Amino acid sequence: MNNLLFPSKSASESKLKDLRPGWTVKIHQKIKDGDKTRTQAFEGTVIARKHGNEAGGTITVRKVSGGIGVEKIFPIHLPSIERVAVLKKTTGRRSKLYYLRDKSAKEIRRKIGQESVVSQAE
């Protein structure tokens, strides 16, 4: 059977279990490239946590890379996660921080608009 449907005892001791929305985290995940395996880090803000600590629970992490918002969804009981580092803990008043998607997009548009005004003035 699928391990996500019936997690083993070691999977129930997940590293993503204690994360909260609003925290800035760095998640190190094993990636397999052909015969080699490497560790890839994804650093961002936790914007959502769904389905609690059950087998299908997930955490959504968002970062802005090169002016483009990138979101990655991590299953809580994913065996390829090596470690999780909590960089900053903030207290949020919402359980889902989806408004950060629009806020960061507006800030990016505002910066682009200012650059075009400056280049036209010169």
C-alpha positions as CSV (number, residue, x, y, z in Angstrom):
1,M,0.0,0.0,0.0
2,N,1.0,3.6,-0.3
3,N,3.0,4.9,2.7
4,L,1.2,8.3,2.6
5,L,-2.1,6.6,3.3
6,F,-0.7,4.5,6.2
7,P,2.4,6.2,7.6
8,S,4.8,4.2,9.6
9,K,5.9,5.0,13.1
10,S,9.0,6.9,11.8
11,A,6.8,8.9,9.4
12,S,4.5,9.9,12.3
13,E,7.5,11.7,13.8
14,S,7.5,14.3,11.1
15,K,9.8,17.3,10.9
16,L,7.1,19.5,9.5
17,K,4.6,18.8,12.2
18,D,5.2,21.9,14.3
19,L,5.3,24.6,11.7
20,R,2.8,27.5,11.8
21,P,1.6,30.0,9.1
22,G,3.8,33.1,9.1
23,W,7.0,31.4,10.1
24,T,10.0,31.7,7.8
25,V,11.6,28.2,7.2
26,K,14.3,26.5,5.2
27,I,13.4,23.0,4.1
28,H,16.2,20.7,2.9
29,Q,14.9,18.0,0.6
30,K,16.7,15.1,-1.1
31,I,16.5,15.3,-4.9
32,K,17.4,12.4,-7.1
33,D,19.1,13.3,-10.4
34,G,19.7,10.1,-12.3
35,D,22.0,8.0,-10.2
36,K,23.1,10.8,-7.9
37,T,21.2,12.3,-5.0
38,R,21.7,15.9,-3.7
39,T,20.1,18.1,-1.1
40,Q,18.1,21.1,-2.3
41,A,17.0,23.9,0.1
42,F,13.8,25.9,-0.3
43,E,13.5,29.0,2.0
44,G,10.2,30.9,2.3
45,T,7.2,31.8,4.4
46,V,4.6,29.2,5.5
47,I,1.4,30.5,4.1
48,A,-0.9,27.5,4.7
49,R,-1.3,24.3,6.6
50,K,-3.9,21.9,5.6
51,H,-5.4,18.7,7.1
52,G,-3.5,18.8,10.3
53,N,-1.1,16.0,11.2
54,E,-2.9,13.3,9.4
55,A,-1.5,11.3,6.5
56,G,-2.6,13.7,3.8
57,G,-1.5,16.9,5.6
58,T,0.4,19.5,3.7
59,I,2.3,22.7,4.2
60,T,2.5,25.5,1.6
61,V,5.7,27.5,1.5
62,R,6.1,30.7,-0.6
63,K,9.1,32.7,-1.7
64,V,9.8,35.4,-4.2
65,S,12.6,34.6,-6.6
66,G,13.7,37.0,-9.2
67,G,10.5,39.0,-8.9
68,I,8.3,35.9,-9.4
69,G,6.4,34.3,-6.6
70,V,7.1,30.6,-6.2
71,E,5.1,28.3,-4.0
72,K,5.9,24.7,-3.1
73,I,3.6,22.2,-1.3
74,F,5.3,19.8,1.0
75,P,3.4,16.7,2.4
76,I,4.0,16.6,6.1
77,H,5.1,12.9,6.1
78,L,7.4,13.2,3.0
79,P,10.3,10.8,3.6
80,S,12.7,12.8,1.4
81,I,12.8,15.8,3.8
82,E,16.1,15.8,5.6
83,R,15.8,18.7,7.9
84,V,13.8,21.9,8.6
85,A,15.3,25.1,10.0
86,V,13.0,27.7,11.4
87,L,14.6,31.0,10.6
88,K,11.9,33.4,12.0
89,K,8.8,32.9,14.1
90,T,6.0,35.4,13.7
91,T,2.6,35.3,15.2
92,G,-0.1,35.5,12.6
93,R,-3.8,36.3,13.1
94,R,-4.9,34.1,10.2
95,S,-4.6,30.4,9.5
96,K,-4.2,30.9,5.7
97,L,-1.9,33.8,4.6
98,Y,-3.1,33.8,0.9
99,Y,-3.2,37.6,1.0
100,L,0.6,37.6,0.8
101,R,0.3,36.6,-2.9
102,D,-1.4,39.8,-3.8
103,K,0.7,42.0,-1.5
104,S,4.0,40.9,-3.0
105,A,2.7,41.1,-6.5
106,K,1.6,44.7,-5.9
107,E,5.0,45.6,-4.4
108,I,6.7,44.1,-7.5
109,R,4.5,46.1,-9.9
110,R,5.2,49.3,-7.9
111,K,8.9,48.8,-8.2
112,I,8.6,48.2,-11.9
113,G,6.5,51.3,-12.3
114,Q,9.1,53.4,-10.4
115,E,11.9,52.2,-12.6
116,S,10.1,53.1,-15.8
117,V,9.3,56.6,-14.5
118,V,13.0,57.1,-13.6
119,S,14.2,55.9,-17.0
120,Q,11.8,58.2,-18.8
121,A,13.0,61.2,-16.7
122,E,16.6,60.7,-17.7
